[in-house]
Amino acid sequence: MTGLDIATVSGEDTSESSASKGVSRRQLMFGAGGAAAAFGLLPAWSRPPELASGYVFHDRSGTGQRRVSDPGIAGVLVSNGRDVVRTDEDGRWQLALRDGDSAFVIKPSGWSTPLGRGGVPSFSHLHQPTGSPAGLKLQYPGVVPTGAIPRGIDFPLQPASESDIFEALMLADPQPQSGRELSYFSSDLAATALDTRAAFAIVHGDITFDDLSLYPRYLDIIGATGLTWHHCPGNHDMNAEATETRFAFETWKQTFGPCHYAFQHARATFIVLNNVSRTRGGERDYGAEISPAQLTFVRNVLAHVPRDQLIVLSMHIPLMSRPDVADPVPHVIGAETLMGLLSSYPHTVSFSGHTHTAEHHYLGVEQGFFANEKHHHHVLATASGCWWGGPLDHRNVPLADCQDGSPRGHHVLEVEGNRYSTRFVAASRPADTAPMRISIVTPGIATGEPVPQHRLGASLLMANVLDGGPRTLVSYAIGRGNGSPRPMQHVSVADPAFCEMQARAPDTFKPWVKPINSSHLWSAPLPEDLAPGAYRLSVMLIDEYGRKRSLSSLLEVGAGGEEVHAALR
């Protein structure tokens, strides 16, 4: 077992005769390979699969060890990462395991799994008899040999109260490259996550920036929040020495558990995927793929999910992204098949990180999604912003806005039944952060200075809607009574505030960081007939979820030229 495995080993007989309450060994062997074969590929395991079995039980004692008085729980889903079976009336399950598989329980609604270090769920048993191959010569610890499959693998659960209305923290790319940058992340969590109402958190990859020795301290930091933390791997979480995807996440498996899995909470099913693959010889050392095994897993999970449930998918690399990000996003192999699997479910959403931008995309027939309503894919602004760069704030933490002008921070997924919405929380601001940033851009005039009256025609009102997307509508009004709202135009330009920040302190950023066009900027020309004076400026928006928000600021119009300087004297 790995350090995260909580499955208890029992002395139960797992021979075919005692396993006859479930499917037969032959059926299991066929199911393990046949489902993956439907996608045209089978992993080239060196050893034949073996039968594993055990119980999912009500852990009344809270010890994680099954006692005589602990009843089995019927109808719970258990998987090997491909096949999905339900426990029988006694809570018993059985599955075929290949070398490198994990057997894991899919946490059902109304129950909880034990938590390991860092609040990471302990719900799996890794079957890797000889551990990580010695020939890999891994820099960071890999999988400790697990030995033969135990005679019984039991998964403890305890009852948990789960409301249909809940919140979850959605983070992407903490990505510290050093201990100091991990301290920055710790400071942000203290400011924004300690008093959260969230039921759990999901981190969407790149837990560190290649230095996997930071994992233990990272776990201690997130564990102090008291939350349950789920994770999917990113390209910077790979073992650099591995030349194939199969062995690219050895340290990950030993630290966090399975690279893909699922869990249920209230009326929602969450599916955590690993869409990072190892490649060699191209522009980068990683690719993007949802493997055939994972597609089989998703299909088999969905077969047990009622169609009126909310289905939430988390992954690292976006299914769609803007083309001008710092590291162009590779096409995700298998994405169209994934969308096809989701097409018959009316309530779905997916999240990713990776690009250090905030984006909303809506996938339709061209991307393989055939439902009437398009599938919403949300690329999350990152916890590290632009990789922990930029001038320091009052806490000595880099401002580190993302290159598209998004502040670093996290998103909150708000769920009510099978409906969802998100909101953005900037790391350096309170939880009720403003929905946008308003700025006046006048060539040659410093930000915050009055706009000379004769320069009004050259000035633009800019609104950076922090979680805005293509369905967001923005308007503005000027004057005490706000006047008649005037529409603002969605524009694809670089955020002027980020451009100014980088221009002031270019040496504080990582060398590859440059301003890029934002997907959440709106602009409008200022009226040219404004008389000198101060005005209330109000910007109103209807966001991606139909919510109305607004923010007000002050606009100063100066007399211009010599009159302004005379007034100052």
Secondary structure, 3 states (H helix, E strand, C coil): CCCCCCCEECCCCCCCCCCCCCCCHHHHHHHHHHHHHCCCCCCCCCCCCEEEEEEEEECCCCCCCCCCCCCECCCCEEECCCCEEECCCCCEEEEEECCCEEEEEEECCCEECCECHHHCECCEEEECCCCCCHHHCCCCCCCCCCCCCCCCEEEEEEECCCCCEEEEEEECCCCCCCHHHHHHHHHHHHHHCCCCCCCEEEEECCCCCCCHHHHHHHHHHHHCCCCCEEEECCHHHCCCCCCCHHHCCHHHHHHHCCCCEEEEECCEEEEECCCEEECCCCCCCEEEECCHHHHHHHHHHHCCCCCCCEEEEECCCCCCCCCCCCCCCCCCECHHHHHHHHCCCCCEEEEECCCCCCEEEEECHHHCCCCCCCEEEEECCCCCCCCCCCCECCCCCECCCCCCCCCCEEEEEEEECCEEEEEEEECCCCCCCCCEEEEEECCCCCCCCCEEHHHHHHCEEEEEECCCCCCCEEEEEECCCCCCCEECEEECCECHHHHHHHHHCHHHCCCCCCCCECCCEEEEECCCCCCCEEEEEEEEEECCCCCEEEEEEEEEEECCHHHHHHHHC
